[in-house]
Amino acid sequence: MRIWSIHPKYLDSKGLVALWRESLLAKRVLQGKTKGYTNHPQLYRFRKLNKPVEGIHQYMSIVFEEAEERAYNFDKSKIRWKFDPVILTVTKGQLEYERNHFLEKLKVRAPQLYQKQKTIREFDAHPLFNPVEGGIEDWENIKT
């Protein structure tokens, strides 16, 4: 499961569809509707919220908006649109790690997009996240 901290506008089509599916899974986990993935580190930051499910709905709303801009047909009813907005922090080191991790994926599956994206020095954060100074988040499973 990868719940990206980077803005979904950078994702290729496969990445955006995968993020939507993984967000749906994350929502089910946070709602207690699945036995798997309950201790997944990607969900740690949502669990810190008073209302984790509202946080994932807000997260998903941005993913949905990006999909809508691209004329994808994601199911709007999967999101409860009346959520109390929240802001989470993400470290700049985490954003850099995710940028590099994502670019490695693009290099293989979308080389043309990789050539364009690699010139962007810093990716914007998903609007749910406020970037702060710091290294890679403690919850991240670092791929070496």
C-alpha positions as CSV (number, residue, x, y, z in Angstrom):
1,M,0.0,0.0,0.0
2,R,1.3,3.4,-0.9
3,I,-0.6,6.5,0.2
4,W,1.5,9.1,-1.5
5,S,2.4,12.4,0.3
6,I,3.2,13.9,-3.1
7,H,0.4,15.6,-5.0
8,P,-1.5,13.2,-7.3
9,K,-1.0,15.5,-10.3
10,Y,2.4,13.9,-10.7
11,L,1.1,10.4,-11.0
12,D,0.9,8.6,-14.3
13,S,-2.4,6.9,-15.1
14,K,-1.4,3.6,-13.5
15,G,-0.2,5.4,-10.4
16,L,-3.4,7.4,-10.0
17,V,-5.6,4.3,-10.5
18,A,-3.5,2.4,-8.0
19,L,-3.7,5.3,-5.5
20,W,-7.4,5.3,-5.7
21,R,-7.7,1.6,-5.1
22,E,-5.2,1.8,-2.2
23,S,-7.1,4.7,-0.7
24,L,-10.2,2.7,-0.8
25,L,-8.4,-0.1,1.0
26,A,-7.0,2.3,3.5
27,K,-10.5,3.6,4.2
28,R,-11.8,0.1,4.8
29,V,-8.9,-0.6,7.2
30,L,-9.5,2.7,9.1
31,Q,-13.2,1.8,9.3
32,G,-12.3,-1.6,10.8
33,K,-13.8,-3.5,7.8
34,T,-10.8,-5.6,7.0
35,K,-8.5,-7.9,8.9
36,G,-5.5,-7.2,6.6
37,Y,-3.2,-4.2,6.5
38,T,-4.3,-3.1,10.0
39,N,-0.7,-2.3,11.1
40,H,0.4,-0.8,7.8
41,P,2.8,2.1,8.3
42,Q,1.2,4.2,5.6
43,L,-1.8,4.5,7.9
44,Y,0.0,5.8,10.9
45,R,-0.4,9.4,10.1
46,F,-4.2,9.0,9.7
47,R,-4.5,7.1,12.9
48,K,-3.0,10.1,14.8
49,L,-6.1,12.1,13.8
50,N,-9.2,12.3,16.1
51,K,-11.2,11.1,13.1
52,P,-9.0,9.0,10.9
53,V,-11.8,8.1,8.5
54,E,-12.5,11.8,7.8
55,G,-8.9,12.3,7.1
56,I,-8.8,9.6,4.5
57,H,-12.0,10.9,2.9
58,Q,-10.4,14.3,2.6
59,Y,-7.3,12.7,1.1
60,M,-9.4,10.8,-1.4
61,S,-11.3,13.9,-2.4
62,I,-8.1,15.4,-3.9
63,V,-7.4,12.1,-5.7
64,F,-10.9,12.1,-7.0
65,E,-10.6,15.7,-8.2
66,E,-7.4,14.9,-10.1
67,A,-9.1,11.9,-11.7
68,E,-12.0,14.0,-12.7
69,E,-9.6,16.6,-14.3
70,R,-8.3,13.7,-16.4
71,A,-11.8,12.5,-17.3
72,Y,-11.4,9.2,-15.4
73,N,-14.5,7.6,-14.1
74,F,-13.9,7.1,-10.3
75,D,-16.9,6.5,-8.1
76,K,-17.7,9.7,-6.3
77,S,-20.0,7.9,-3.9
78,K,-17.0,6.1,-2.3
79,I,-16.2,9.4,-0.5
80,R,-18.2,11.0,2.3
81,W,-18.0,14.6,1.2
82,K,-19.0,16.1,4.5
83,F,-15.8,15.9,6.4
84,D,-14.2,18.2,8.8
85,P,-11.0,19.4,7.0
86,V,-7.7,18.5,8.7
87,I,-4.1,19.3,8.0
88,L,-1.3,16.8,8.6
89,T,2.4,17.4,8.4
90,V,4.8,15.7,6.2
91,T,8.6,16.1,6.3
92,K,10.4,17.5,3.4
93,G,12.7,14.5,3.5
94,Q,9.7,12.3,3.1
95,L,8.5,14.2,0.1
96,E,12.0,13.9,-1.4
97,Y,12.1,10.2,-0.7
98,E,8.7,9.7,-2.4
99,R,9.7,11.8,-5.4
100,N,12.7,9.7,-5.9
101,H,10.8,6.4,-5.3
102,F,8.1,7.5,-7.7
103,L,10.6,8.5,-10.4
104,E,12.2,5.0,-10.2
105,K,8.8,3.5,-11.0
106,L,8.2,6.0,-13.8
107,K,11.6,5.2,-15.4
108,V,10.3,1.7,-16.1
109,R,6.6,2.1,-16.9
110,A,6.5,5.6,-18.4
111,P,9.9,6.7,-19.7
112,Q,8.6,9.8,-21.5
113,L,6.8,11.1,-18.4
114,Y,9.9,10.2,-16.4
115,Q,12.0,12.5,-18.6
116,K,9.6,15.4,-17.9
117,Q,9.1,14.7,-14.2
118,K,12.8,14.2,-13.3
119,T,13.4,17.9,-14.1
120,I,11.1,19.0,-11.2
121,R,13.4,19.5,-8.2
122,E,10.6,19.4,-5.6
123,F,7.2,17.9,-5.9
124,D,4.3,19.7,-4.3
125,A,2.7,17.9,-1.4
126,H,-0.8,16.5,-1.5
127,P,-3.0,19.4,-0.2
128,L,-3.8,17.4,3.0
129,F,-0.2,17.7,4.0
130,N,1.8,20.7,5.3
131,P,5.5,20.2,4.5
132,V,7.9,20.8,7.5
133,E,11.6,20.4,7.9
134,G,12.8,16.9,8.6
135,G,14.2,13.7,7.2
136,I,12.3,10.6,6.0
137,E,9.3,9.8,8.3
138,D,9.9,7.1,11.0
139,W,7.0,5.1,9.6
140,E,8.4,4.8,6.1
141,N,9.7,1.4,4.9
142,I,12.8,2.5,3.1
143,K,13.5,0.6,-0.1
144,T,17.3,0.4,-0.8
